[in-house]
Amino acid sequence: MQPESDDLRPGSSLGSAMGHTTATHKHKSPMRRLIHGLKRLNSYSNENSDSSDEDERSNAPGDGRDGTEEFVERHRVQEIRFNYESLRARKMFFLTLAKCLLKFGAPSHRVGSQLNDIAETLLLNYTLLHLPGVMVISFRDSTTGTNEVHIVRAAGRVALSVLEKVYIIFHYVNEDEMLPSEATTQLEELLAAPPIYPLWLRCVLSFMSATLICSLAFAGSILDCVVGGTFACGLQFLGLKGASSSAIYANVYEVTGCVLVSFIARLLASLHGRLFCYNAVASAAITVILPGFTILTAALETSSKNITCGAVRLVYAIIYTFILGFGLTVGSEFYLLFNESAATDTDGLAVTRTIEYLTGFFTPLNVSMTGAEPNQRGFGVSLEIALPPPEAMHMVKGCYRDPSWTWWRKPLPPYTLFFLVPIYSFLGTMANLQSYHSRHTPVMIVFSCLAYTANKGASVISDRVYVSSSVGALVVGICGNVYGRFSRGGSYTSAVPGLMFLVPSALGLDGGLLSPYASNATAESAYMGSFSLGLRMIQVSVGITIGLFISQIAVFSVKREDKVIAVAA
């Protein structure tokens, strides 16, 4: 089965994905009109008897009907029976679908409209209250005047490949091509199935992704990349194995991981010879636990005017990032209790303040005035000028890089971006549980590369984080919407890796995720630097929101009759 797009709505074709041809319906089918008519007449209880009577009359001699009319009549009766499955089965499918959309990272700003479509097909009268991670669904029984309330909970984590399968099942039921009971069975199998990649492979993907992002975003050397990737692999293992098996440890997993990574990174950075850079190693390690998907979802919901869910997710992501920043600060400060001299290492070089004394004469430039005595006035002033130390001239994003060092202690040359960025994009799609042989995977890689290129190019024009992230989100949003409109592909799933690539790359433009320790910094300024990570995360989220909003305006300004599910629609 080939995965289909998230651009699924009543009337779109899915036959090519399943090996057969399905007609495209512009309007509501006669079968659905017939079903609604039967519901208004309250004749569902007499369906079997009515259909049998019609079959007998159709076979009666001399009725004037040919074989074609008889086939159409029987086909309509079959469609009625097909859709009027038991109410319990339809409700069960509806609830299972809602849980799948929550669990596999569906765009929450489109969940309401998708459930409305399927409820219309299944003839369900319901009310939905959607909060992050929770859905409260109430089914209304008009005959008895009672409500049946269900609470659906699921910890959302992006799984692009499984999400495509959920959309295929959703589309089949919405187009009356699959029974709700059969669809429920398939959805339950997806919920019970393990991730498409095993634990060891996901840890390897984290190692490789952190290794590449250390060089791409934080100017790390090969040594920094290897160490940062190892830390990221360990954090991924703790998150997938330790946090999932212990509810108590899951609450402190991020903080303990940041403290441990920061402590070891500061220890390695203080070794003789300056082999490792604290900023590059620690920043690359914690990229695997950055709330990139939460920031993306909050930006999509905010741009679509879903204020409740968008604000909740955005505040959570910001507070979560503050916790990560304080964890890094605590780990570094804890090591400095044992080795205070490490605070003055070259990875924390700051601009020092020196006093320079200048003496001389003020000489007017007006040549009509002559005489040295009245026109020259002596002065003696002291100017406080900020001058960097000589070693600070070789600082790159908080890391000291001596030009005389060998190649494996320097950042990788710029031409390596031409193959490192596509490789990281491919690893990012696999980290989001996208199947490597899916037809959407090459498109995701291209969009991710375009996002990094736009982000990097915008940083040359402006050093503002929100400007560069908004330009990258604008490019990805336009590409995703156009791809979803004209190729019937997955606009949302194809844009997710590129938008999530913007989070570490945009933060890396401002010198990494961490504030370097100044040699003359006070304790208060050192701890205030912990807020910088959260503040930059706010800038990134605002930039992504603005970029997606502008892309939505740019794409949907071109009128088209068909309505599609777009990235930020």
N, C-alpha and C positions, 0 to 999 in steps of 0.2 A: 504494500500500500504506500503510495507516494503521499507525503504530507501536503496538506492544502493550506491555504492562507487563512489569516484571521479575518479576511474580508468576506465574511459569510453573512448573507442576508437572504430573505425569501426571494427566490427568483434567480439566484446565481447558479451557474452550472458547476457540477462536481464530477461529471461523468468521466472526464479525461483522467482524473486522479484514481479512479477505481476500475478502469479498463472498459467502460462502456459509455454510451452517449446518453446524456440527459437533456431534455429540452429546457430552454430558458423561458420563464414565465414573467411577463411584464406586470400582470395583474393577478388578483386572487383567483384561484382555479375554480371551475364550476363545482368540483367536489367539496371545496370548503364552503361555498355558498349554500350548497345542498345541506351540509352538516349544520350550519347555523339556522337554516330554515327548519330542519328537523328539531333542533333544540327549542326554537320558539313555539313550535307546535306541540312540544312535550310528547313526541311520539317515539322516543328511543326505546321505551319498554316494548313496543309492538314491532320492533325492527325485523326480527326473525320471521314473524308471521307475515308481515307485509312483503318482505322480499320473496318468501316462498310463494305467496299468492301471485306476485308479479311474474315469477318464473313459470308458474303454471299457465297464466294467461298468455305469456309469450310463446309457449309451446302449443297453445290451442290452435286447431286448424281454422283457417279462414280469417285470422286476425289481421292479415295484410302486412305483417312485419317480415323483413328479410333477416338474414343471418347477421348482418352488421348491426342492426338495431338491437338484436338480442344480445350480442356481445357487449355493446355499450351499456345496456341495462344491467347486465350481470357485473360488469366492471365497476359501475357506480355503487352497486350494493356491496361489492368487495371493499371498496374504498371506505364506505360508511362503517363497516365492521372493523376495518383496519384502524380508523381513528377513534372509534368509540370503544377503546379498550377500557378496562376497569378504572374507575377514578383513583383507586389506591395506586395502581401501577403508574398512572400519569403523575401523581403527586410524588411518588418515589423517584421517578426520573428527574423531575424538576429539582428536588432537593439534592440529588446526587450531582446533577449538573452544576448547581450553585457551589457545592463543595469543591468540585474539580476546578472551577474558575478561580476560587479563592486559593487553592493549594498550589496550582501550577503557574501562578503569576500572570493571570489575565489582566488586561488593562482595566482597572477598576472603574474608570470613568465611562466605560462602555458596557459594564456588566448589567446595569439596569435596563438599557435598551435591548440587549440580547435576551434577557429573561422575559421582557415584555413580548418579544416576537414569539418565543417558544410557548408562553402562556396563552397567547392568542390561538396558536395552532392546536394546543391541547385543551382549549376551552376551560381554562382555570381562572378563577376569580381570586386574586391574591393582592396582598399589600407587602411592600418590601421596605425594610430599614437597613441600609448598608452602612456599616462602620468598618474601619480597618481590621481585617481578620475575623469579622463577625457579620453574619446576616440574620436578621429577624424576619421570618416569613410567616405571614398569616393568611390562611386559606378561608375564604368566606363561603358559607353554605347558605344560599338564599332561601332554600326551602324551610330550613329549621331556624335560620337566623343566628347561627352559632359560628364561632371562629375557631380554627385549628392552628395553633401557633407552634412554630418550629424555630429552633435556634441552631444555626449552622456555624461551626467554628473550624478554622483550618489555619495553620501557620504557613503563610504564603512564601514560596521560594520559587524563583524563576526556573522553569523547565520548558524550554522552547519546543523541543521535539514532541513532548507529551502534550503540550498545549495545542499543537497543530492537530493531533489526533482527536482531542476533545472537540475542536471546531468542526472536524469532519463529521463526527457523530451528531453534533448539534445541527449541522446542516442537513443531514439525512432525515432526522426526525422532523425538522422544520419544513422539509419538502415532502413529507409523507412517504418516505422511502424506507423507513425502518420503524419497527414497533417500539414504543417506549420501554416495554419490559426487556426487549433484547438490547436496547441502547443502555439501559441501566446496568445490565450484566457486564457490558463492555467497559462502562465507566468505572464500575467497581473493580474490574481487573486492572485498570490503569492506576487506581488509587492504591491497590495492594501490591502492585509491581515495584520492584526495587529500581533505583536510578539506572539509567542506561549505561553509565560508566561505573565500574567498581571503585571501592574506597582507595585502593593503591593508585589507580590511574588518576583520580581526582587530586590526590596529593602530588603526583608528578606534574599534573597540569598547573597546580599552584606554584610549584618550584620553578617551572619554566616561565610562567607568566611574570612572577616577581623578579626573576633574573633579567628578563628583557625590560620590564618597566623601570628597573633600577638604572639602566643605561639610558633609556628613552626619556624619562622624565626627571631623573635626579642626578644625572652626570656621574654615575658610579663607574668605577673601574671594574675589571674582570673579577678581582678579589671581592670587591663590594657586592657585585652581582651574585656570586656564588654563595656568599654568607647570607645576604638578604633573601635569596631564594630558599636556602635551607631553613631559615626562621619562618618564612611563609609556609613552607611545607609542614613544619611542626604545628603552626597555628591552625592550619587546615585540618590536620589530623585530630587535634584537640577539639575542634569545633564539630567535626563529623562523628567522632567516636566518643570522646569524653562528655561533651555537652549534651549529646543526644541520649546517652545512657544514664545521666544523672541530672535530675531537675535542679538540684541545689547548685551544682557546679555550672550549669548553664547560665545562671544569673550573674556569676562573677567571671565567666570565661574570658570576656574581652579585656577586663581590667587586669586580671592576672597575666594574661598573655602579653599585654602592652608593658607591664612592669618588668616581666622577665626579659622580653626582647630589648627594652631600653637599657636594662642593667648590663646585659652581655655586650650589647653594641657599644656602650660607653667603655666597658672594660677593654674591648678590642681596639677601640680608637685611641686609648691611652698607652698602647704598647709602643715600645721604642721603634723608631723608624717610620712611623705614620703609615702603616700598611693599610689601614682601614679608615673609612670616613663614617663617623657616627650618623650624620644626617642622611646619607645615601642608604646605609644598611637598615636603619630603623624605619625610614620612610617606605622603602620597598617592602619590608616585612609586613607592615600593617595594611598594605593595600588590599589584602585578601579579606579583611574584616571591615573595610570602609563601607558605609551604607550607600553604595552607589545605586542599587536598585530602588531603595527607599526614596532617595533624592529624585530619581527618574519618575517614579510613580507620583510623588508629590507635585512635581513640575507638570505632569500631564493632567492631574486632577485640578490643579490651580488654573492652568490655561483653559480648561473646559468649564470653569466656573463652579466646580464642585468644591466649595469652600470648606465644608465640614471635614471630609476625608483628607483633602489636600493640606489643610492647616495642621491636622493631627499628625500626619506623616512627616511634614516638614519640621515641626517642633521636636518630634521624636528623633529625627535624624540629626538635628543640631545638638540636642542634649547628649545624644549618643556620641557624637564627635567630640564634644567637650570632655566626656568621660575618657575617651581615648587619649586626648591631649594631656589630661591630668595623669593618666597612667604612665605615659611616656616621661613626664616630668618627675614623677615619684621614683621611677626606676633609675633615672639618671642621677637624681639628687641622692638617692640611697647609696649609689656607688661613690659619689663624691664625698660622702662622710668618711670613707676609708682612704680616699686618694684625692685630696683637695687640689693638688697640682694639676690634675687632669682638666680642671675648668679653664685653664689658660692654654690648653692645647690649640694647635693651629686650626682645628675645625671649629673653634669658637672665637676666632679672631674678630675683633670689633674695631671700629674706627676710633683711634685714640686721640685724645685732645692734647695739643702741645701749645706752648706760648712762644710766639715769635715777636721780636722787637725790631721795629723799623725806624730809621732816622733819615732826615734829608731836608729838602727845600721844596716849597710850592713855588713854581715859576709860571706866571701868566703867559698865555699864548698871544695876547694882544700886542702886536709889534709897535703900536703907536706910543706905548708906555716905555720909557727908558729909565735906566738907573737901577742898579742891582739892589741898592739899599731899601728903597720904599717898595719895590716890587717882589722881593724875595722874603719869605717869612719862614723861619726854621720851625721844625716840629719834632716832637718825640712822643710816639704813641706805642702802646702794646696791643697787638691784635691777637685774639684767640682763634686760631685756625685749626680746623679738623683735618689732620693728615693721616692717611693709613700707614701702618708699618710696611716695610718693604715686602714681607711675606704675604701681606694681604693682596698684593697685586696679582697673585696666582691663585686666588680663591675662585672656585666655580661652584655656585649653588651651595655654599657653606662647606665645601671640601677643598682642602689645599692640594694643588697639583703642581709639583715642581717640574719645569720643562726638561730638566736633566734626567728625570726618571725614565725607566724602561716602559715599553708600550703596554704591558699588562698592569701597570699602576696608573695609567692615564684613562680618561674617558675614551670611548670608542669614537673613531672619526665620523664625520657627518655622513659620508656616503653609505655607511652601514644602515642608515635609516630606510633605504630603499628595499631591503629585505627583512629588516627587523620588525618594521611596522606591520607588514602583511602576516608575518609569523605570529606576532602577538595578537593580531586580530583573529586569526584562526584559533589560537589557544583560548581567546576570550569567548568565542562562540561555543567551543567545547566545554568550557567552564560553566557556561549557562545551560548545559545539558542539551545542546543542539546536536543532532546526529550529523556526523561528518559527511555522509553520503546523501544528505538532503539536497534538493534542488535550490533551496534558499541559502545554503551555506556560502557559495561564492558571492552572492549578492550582499550578504552580511559583511563579508571580508572587505568588499569594495567600499561599502558605506562607512565602515570603521576607518579605513585608510583615508577616506575623504574627510572624516571628522578630525582626525589627527592633523591632516594637512591644513585644513581651515583654521584649526586652533593654533597651530604653529605660525601660520602666516599672519593671523590677527595679532599675535603677541609681538611681532616686529613693529606693527603700527602703534599698538597701545600695550602697555604693561599691566593694564587692569585685568584682573581675573575674570570679572563678569563680562567684559567685552569679548575676550577670546572664547569663553565658553558659549556665549550667545551666538557668535558667528559659527562655531562648530555645530551647535544644535540647529541653527537655521539651515545649514547645508544638509544635515542628516534628515531633518524634518521634511524638507522639500523633496529630497530623493525618495524617502519612504512613502510619502503621500503619492508622488507620481508613480512609483512602482506599484503601489496598491491599486491605483486607479486604472492604469492602462494595461497591466500585465496580469491582473487578477491574482497577484501574489500577496504575501503576508506583509502588509505595511508596518504593522506594529512589531512583529517578531524580527523582521529584517533590520529595523532601526535600533533595537535594544542594545546589541553589542557596541555599536558606534556611540550611542549616547552614554553608555556606562564607561567607555574609554575616555570620555571627556573629564571624568571626575579626577583620576590621578594625574592625567596629563595637564589639566588646567591648574591643579594645585602645585604641580612641579614647576610651573612657569614662575612662581613667586619664591623660588629658592628652596623648594621642598616642603614637606609637611611640618617641619619643626623649626622653631626659632633658635638660631645658634646662641651659644652661651658667650656673652661678652666678658672680656677679662676684667672689666670694671663694673659689671652689672651687679645690681643689688639683688637681695633675695626676693623683694617684691616684684622687680621687673622680670626676674626669671620665672616666677609663677604666673605673672600676667601673660607671659609668652604662651602659656598653655591655652589661652583663649584664642590665639591667632588661628589655630587649626579650625575651630568652630566658626570663627568669623569668615574665614576663606571658604568654608563649606557653604555658608549662607550666600556668599557672592556667586559661587558656582551654581547653586540651585536657582538663584534669581536669573543668572545668565541663561541657563537651560530653559527656564520658563519663558523668558522673553523670546529666545530663538524659536521655540516651538510655536509660540503664539504668532509670530511674524510669518513663519512658514505656513501655518494654517491659513492666514489671510492671503498669502501669495498664491497658494494652490487653489483654494476654493473661490477666489475671485474669478476664475475661469468657470463659467456655468456649464453644467452638464446634467443631463436628466437622471443618470444613474446615481444612486446614493451609496457610498462605500464607507467602510469603517477605516478611518485614517489614523495617523499617529496621534494627533491631538484633537480629533473631531469630537 
